[in-house]
Amino acid sequence: MAKTSEIPDALNEEYYQISADILGSFNKYRPPINIYRFVENVARVAPFYRKGGRLTNEQIEELAQMVNDGLVFVSREDHPVYVKHISYQLDLVLVDKNLKEREIADIFTQALTRRIGEFMEQPVKIVFDKLYSDLMVLTEYIFQDIHRIRALFRRLHTEHSLENHSFNSGVVGLNLFGSIKARDFEEGGVKRKMFDNLTLGLFLHDMGMTKVAKFLRDKTQALTQEERQKVTMHPKSGLDMLNKLEIKFPETLACVMEHHERLNRTGYPQKKGAEELSFEGKLCAVVDSFSAMITKRPYAEAMDQMKASATLTKDPTYDKKIADALQVMLVQLMKL
């Protein structure tokens, strides 16, 4: 079997090994990617199969043996195809040890944005279950090392849509939570179940907006009082949706119900004050506003991230410790 130490660094930059699990997930006879074999005596790869062709039964058997020996590679030029394929079977990310962190981030970005869009389009249990499964793959991946979420932060969407905003909010929220609770993560003080529930809430806090007509969500002029009343109902609509899905996690409920509440009771829908709001609700409020501000919306241009965070730190209706932590986190990310 080829050892990693025997594979030249230059080769690892142009190609990556493909595992048996990943290869087996492609079409057996017509995989949509070019496949290469590692020739050990010259330490180079040579073409084995070209996409558009068809593997014979003999080649399939030979390929299976080569995969087991660690001799099969995929060109990084085929990465977009590879990303799209794995994004539909996201749990494969956890078994492919050959993907780089940035490549895994590409896969998660594509998969989760698409899954969220599907759920927002059709918010029923069968679609939710698929999204939930993918989110749990994400938490499995980043709970092992919370710093992994940083790579997804660099892939935030710049154009506003319901799914883009939801993805951005989830990623920003997990980055911020990891920054605030860094010591707890190091000492094992963060419980996985709580982390899973918070993740679900951060990504789906705005699910109630699916009950608001799209023309209102995209309206460029100021909303009428009647239209605004319809929009401000979306946290309660989200709660109703969670109830229908039989989701009762307190962290998830807090994100959905409290992301528009404000410390001085000027928010909605319950006009809670600082002492009544949960940490998760305060966190999601900062995250929701920041994620909206940094994207181009129908009624506003995107704001620079540092300017957006500075605006939140100066606004007394947001939790100052959380808003300050967001600004510190952004500075740290810029240094990486």
C-alpha positions in Angstrom: 0.0 0.0 0.0 1.3 3.5 -0.8 2.2 5.4 2.3 1.5 9.2 2.5 5.2 9.8 3.0 5.9 8.2 -0.3 3.6 10.5 -2.2 5.4 13.7 -3.4 4.0 17.0 -1.9 3.5 18.3 -5.4 1.3 15.4 -6.2 -0.9 16.1 -3.2 -1.4 19.6 -4.5 -2.7 18.5 -7.9 -4.5 15.2 -6.9 -6.0 13.6 -3.8 -6.6 10.0 -3.0 -10.1 8.7 -3.2 -11.4 6.3 -0.6 -13.4 3.2 -1.3 -16.5 4.8 0.3 -16.4 7.8 -2.0 -15.6 5.8 -5.1 -18.4 3.4 -4.3 -20.9 6.3 -4.1 -20.3 7.2 -7.8 -21.9 5.4 -10.8 -20.2 2.0 -10.9 -19.5 2.0 -14.6 -19.5 5.6 -15.6 -18.0 7.8 -12.8 -18.2 11.5 -13.7 -14.6 12.2 -12.9 -11.2 11.4 -14.3 -9.4 8.6 -12.3 -5.7 8.2 -12.0 -3.5 5.5 -10.6 -0.3 6.0 -8.7 2.7 4.3 -10.3 5.0 3.6 -7.4 8.3 2.9 -9.2 8.3 6.4 -10.8 6.2 8.2 -8.0 3.8 9.7 -10.6 0.2 9.3 -11.5 -1.1 8.0 -14.8 -4.6 8.1 -16.3 -6.7 5.1 -15.6 -10.2 6.2 -16.6 -11.5 9.3 -18.5 -14.9 10.7 -17.7 -17.3 10.0 -20.5 -16.0 6.4 -20.9 -17.2 3.2 -19.4 -15.4 0.9 -17.1 -15.3 -2.9 -17.8 -16.0 -5.4 -15.1 -12.3 -6.3 -15.1 -11.4 -2.6 -14.6 -13.9 -2.3 -11.8 -12.2 -5.2 -10.0 -8.8 -3.8 -10.6 -9.9 -0.4 -9.4 -11.3 -1.8 -6.2 -7.9 -3.4 -5.4 -6.0 -0.2 -6.2 -8.3 1.8 -4.0 -7.6 -0.6 -1.1 -3.9 -0.2 -1.8 -4.1 3.6 -1.7 -3.2 4.0 -5.3 -6.2 5.8 -6.8 -6.3 9.5 -7.2 -8.7 12.2 -8.4 -7.5 15.5 -10.0 -8.2 18.6 -8.1 -9.4 20.0 -11.4 -12.5 17.8 -10.9 -13.1 19.3 -7.5 -16.3 21.1 -8.5 -17.8 17.8 -9.6 -16.5 16.1 -6.5 -17.9 18.8 -4.2 -21.4 18.6 -5.8 -21.4 14.8 -5.6 -20.4 14.6 -1.9 -22.8 17.5 -1.1 -25.7 15.2 -1.8 -24.2 12.5 0.5 -22.7 14.7 3.1 -21.8 12.0 5.6 -19.0 11.0 3.2 -17.1 14.0 4.4 -16.5 12.2 7.7 -14.9 9.2 6.0 -12.8 10.9 3.4 -9.5 11.7 5.1 -7.9 13.1 1.9 -10.0 16.2 1.5 -8.4 19.5 2.7 -10.2 21.7 5.1 -11.0 24.3 2.5 -12.4 21.6 0.2 -14.6 20.3 3.0 -15.8 23.9 3.6 -16.8 24.1 -0.1 -18.8 20.9 0.3 -20.6 22.0 3.5 -21.4 25.4 1.9 -23.0 24.0 -1.1 -24.8 21.2 0.7 -26.3 23.2 3.5 -27.3 26.2 1.4 -29.1 23.8 -1.0 -30.8 21.8 1.9 -31.9 25.0 3.6 -33.4 26.3 0.3 -35.3 23.0 -0.1 -36.7 23.2 3.4 -37.6 26.9 3.1 -39.4 26.0 -0.2 -41.2 23.0 1.3 -41.0 23.1 5.1 -42.4 19.6 5.8 -40.9 16.8 7.9 -39.5 14.6 5.2 -37.5 17.6 3.9 -36.6 18.7 7.4 -35.2 15.3 8.2 -32.7 15.5 5.4 -31.6 19.0 6.5 -31.3 17.9 10.1 -29.2 14.9 9.1 -26.8 17.2 7.2 -26.6 19.7 10.1 -25.7 16.8 12.4 -22.8 15.9 10.0 -21.6 19.5 10.4 -21.8 19.3 14.2 -20.0 16.0 14.2 -17.2 17.5 12.1 -16.7 20.8 14.0 -17.4 19.5 17.5 -14.1 17.6 17.2 -12.4 20.9 16.5 -14.5 24.1 16.8 -11.8 26.0 14.8 -12.9 24.1 11.7 -15.9 26.4 11.4 -13.5 29.3 10.4 -13.2 27.9 6.9 -16.9 28.2 6.4 -16.9 31.8 7.6 -14.7 32.6 4.6 -17.5 31.3 2.3 -20.3 33.5 3.6 -22.8 34.5 0.9 -22.8 38.1 -0.3 -26.3 38.2 -1.8 -29.3 38.0 0.4 -31.9 35.3 0.1 -33.7 33.3 2.8 -31.4 30.3 2.4 -28.2 32.4 2.1 -29.1 34.4 5.2 -29.9 31.2 7.2 -26.6 29.7 6.1 -24.6 32.8 7.0 -26.3 33.1 10.4 -25.5 29.5 11.2 -21.9 29.9 10.3 -21.4 33.3 12.0 -23.3 32.0 15.1 -21.1 28.9 15.5 -18.0 30.9 15.0 -19.1 33.4 17.6 -20.2 30.7 20.0 -16.9 29.0 19.6 -15.1 32.2 20.3 -17.1 33.0 23.4 -17.0 29.5 24.8 -13.4 28.7 23.7 -12.3 27.7 27.2 -15.3 25.6 27.7 -14.6 23.7 24.5 -11.0 23.2 25.6 -12.1 21.8 29.0 -14.9 19.7 27.6 -17.6 21.8 29.2 -19.8 22.1 26.1 -22.3 19.4 25.8 -22.8 17.9 22.4 -26.6 17.8 22.6 -26.8 21.5 23.5 -24.4 22.3 20.6 -26.6 20.3 18.2 -29.7 22.1 19.4 -28.1 25.6 19.1 -26.8 24.8 15.6 -30.3 23.9 14.5 -31.7 27.2 16.0 -29.0 29.3 14.4 -29.5 27.9 11.0 -33.3 27.9 11.2 -34.1 30.9 13.3 -35.8 32.6 10.4 -37.9 29.6 9.2 -41.1 31.5 10.0 -40.3 33.9 7.1 -41.4 31.2 4.8 -44.9 32.2 5.9 -44.3 35.7 4.7 -45.1 36.5 1.1 -41.9 36.7 -1.0 -42.9 40.1 -2.4 -42.9 41.5 1.1 -39.5 39.9 1.9 -38.1 41.5 -1.2 -39.9 44.8 -1.1 -37.6 47.8 -1.6 -40.0 50.5 -0.3 -40.9 51.0 3.4 -43.5 48.5 4.6 -47.0 49.6 5.5 -48.2 49.1 9.1 -50.3 46.1 7.9 -47.3 44.6 6.0 -45.0 45.1 9.0 -47.5 43.3 11.2 -47.3 40.3 8.9 -43.5 40.3 9.0 -43.3 40.6 12.8 -45.4 37.4 13.1 -42.6 35.3 11.6 -41.1 34.2 15.0 -44.5 32.9 16.1 -44.9 31.2 12.7 -41.5 29.6 13.2 -42.6 28.4 16.6 -45.7 26.8 15.1 -43.6 25.1 12.5 -41.3 23.7 15.2 -44.3 22.4 17.1 -45.6 20.6 13.9 -42.1 19.1 13.5 -42.2 18.1 17.2 -39.0 20.0 18.0 -38.9 21.2 21.6 -35.2 21.9 22.1 -34.9 25.0 24.4 -31.9 26.3 22.5 -33.7 26.0 19.1 -36.9 27.6 20.5 -34.9 30.5 21.9 -33.2 31.3 18.6 -36.5 31.2 16.7 -38.6 33.2 19.2 -36.0 35.7 20.5 -33.8 36.8 17.6 -35.9 40.0 17.1 -36.2 40.8 20.8 -34.2 43.7 22.2 -32.8 44.4 25.6 -34.9 47.5 26.1 -38.2 45.7 25.2 -38.6 47.4 21.8 -38.3 44.1 19.9 -40.9 41.5 19.0 -42.9 39.3 19.3 -43.1 39.3 23.1 -41.2 42.5 23.9 -39.0 40.7 26.4 -36.3 42.6 28.4 -32.7 41.9 29.0 -33.3 39.8 32.2 -35.9 37.7 30.4 -33.8 36.8 27.4 -31.7 33.6 27.1 -28.1 33.6 26.1 -29.0 31.8 22.9 -31.6 34.4 22.0 -29.2 37.3 22.6 -26.6 35.5 20.6 -29.0 34.9 17.7 -30.1 38.5 17.8 -26.6 39.8 17.2 -25.9 37.1 14.6 -29.2 37.7 12.7 -28.6 41.4 12.4 -24.9 41.1 11.5 -25.6 38.5 8.8 -28.3 40.7 7.2 -26.1 43.8 7.3 -23.2 42.2 5.4 -25.2 41.0 2.4 -26.7 42.9 -0.4 -30.5 43.2 0.1 -33.2 44.6 -2.1 -33.4 47.7 0.1 -29.7 48.1 1.2 -26.2 47.5 0.0 -23.9 45.2 1.9 -21.9 46.7 4.7 -18.3 46.0 5.6 -18.1 43.3 8.3 -16.1 45.5 10.7 -18.4 48.4 10.2 -21.4 46.2 10.8 -20.0 44.8 14.0 -19.0 48.2 15.2 -22.6 49.4 14.6 -23.9 46.6 16.8 -21.4 47.3 19.6 -22.7 50.8 19.8 -26.4 49.8 19.8 -27.5 49.4 23.5 -30.4 47.1 22.4 -28.0 44.3 21.7 -26.0 42.4 24.4 -22.7 44.3 24.5 -20.5 41.3 25.6 -21.7 39.3 22.6 -21.4 42.2 20.2 -17.9 43.0 21.5 -17.0 39.3 21.1 -18.1 39.4 17.5 -15.8 42.3 16.8 -12.9 40.6 18.5 -13.6 37.4 16.5 -13.5 39.3 13.2 -10.1 40.8 14.1 -8.8 37.4 14.9 -10.1 35.9 11.7 -8.4 38.7 9.7 -5.0 37.7 11.2 -5.3 34.1 10.0 
